[in-house]
């Protein structure tokens, strides 16, 4: 029973962390940096939807770091042959905000 209570507390903490995501700020950053030109919250464009990304990385404790590096440095091969360009000019704080929003399922503002 004690393990169940601990697990429930950890899940609640994770859920509240996602709830704390400022969706309006994250979407504004994504719009400003042309992320929405290739990604949408719930449908595939050039790249995967944010909901697909959230589903793929659900439960991955390293997802924030992996995806932040992917956004900053660019990459290819995970979602198909079209490469994602690097976003080196975007601040690490802004990338973190957007990636947390994506991992939370990109909830609407």
C-alpha positions, 0 to 999 in steps of 0.5 A, a space after each residue: 500500500 505504501 508503494 502505491 501511495 508513493 507512486 500516486 504522489 509521483 504521478 500527481 507531481 508529474 501531472 502538476 508539472 505539466 499543468 504548470 506549463 504556460 501554454 500561451 507563452 509556449 505557443 507564442 514562442 513557437 509562433 515567433 520561431 516558425 515552429 508552427 510552419 512544420 508542426 501543429 498540435 494535433 495534425 502532421 504537417 512537415 513534421 509530426 504533431 505535438 501530440 504524436 511527439 508527446 505520445 512517443 516520449 511519454 514516460 521517458 525521463 530523458 525526453 526534455 533533454 533529448 528533445 531540447 537538444 534536437 530543437 537546438 541542434 536539429 536532426 533527422 531520421 526519427 520521424 522520416 527523411 525530412 530534417 528538422 533545422 537547428 534553432 541555435 538562435 532560440 534561447 535555452 529557456 524558450 526551448 525548454 518552455 516549448 518542449 515542456 508544452 509539447 510533452 504536456 500534449 500542447 494544450 491550447 491556451 
